[in-house]
Amino acid sequence: MLLALDVGNTFMVAGVFQEQKLVAEWTVATDPRRTLDEYGLLFTQLMARVGFSPDQIKAAAISSSVPPLIPTLEWMCQKYFNLKPLVVGPGVRTGMMIRYDNPREVGADRIVGAVAAFEQYGGPLIVVDFGTAIILDAISARGEYLGGVIAPGIVVSADALFQFAAKLPRVELVRPHGALARNTIHAMQSGIIFGFASLVDELVARMAAELDPQGQGCKVVATGEQAELLIDECESIQHYDPFLTLTGLRIIYERHQAHARGGR
């Protein structure tokens, strides 16, 4: 079994694969203050609840947007699962050419998601990741990572309104009845939900025009912990895959193992 850990700025998604099937997944808060023992106990207890034991985990793969957590998770894997994890980063073969000015600037999670999306849907392709930030990534028809867009996330922006506008309350992020609001809470919900949906649709349209100028068909895949808030409001989203990055970690681990076997 493979343990896959996708570490975001706000949440960490963990999954267990039995061969190519995702058989368990959990979402926990990302907390750099947790020790390796706290993470070890957390994951072994979560696995125990679904009938898995640590000795069934034979491999692990990690992508992280929080660099200080990488050593903690590496040591956790060594102590609790008796293995050295594959950490996706510079030098790890992903099978995807990166056409970025400085490839080392691209977050591992962006490449992992791009690898999974291209493997499953083909290209040209745009991946929209609704996380702490909203990130759109472009993949060519040949499977090359071309770059993308980074915009403020939904929750970050909503919290900023609450913190910096004295008269505005913190609101629940749900769809209002309509765009034209008649009270402050609905007005904020309309601005956040419909505003971000329009932002995503416009960015997708601009990126698709550059990525697929002949208009032959550019696929759009959404993922991320905040995606369900907006995918029904975005006209551009064609597919939704909540475990895209976990799948990408599995694919990259399998490619890494195949390369290692071929190199011997």
Summary of the structure (lengths in Angstrom):
residues: 264
radius of gyration: 19.6
end to end distance: 23.2
largest distance: 68.4
contacts: 841
relative contact order: 0.15
helix: 42%
strand: 23%
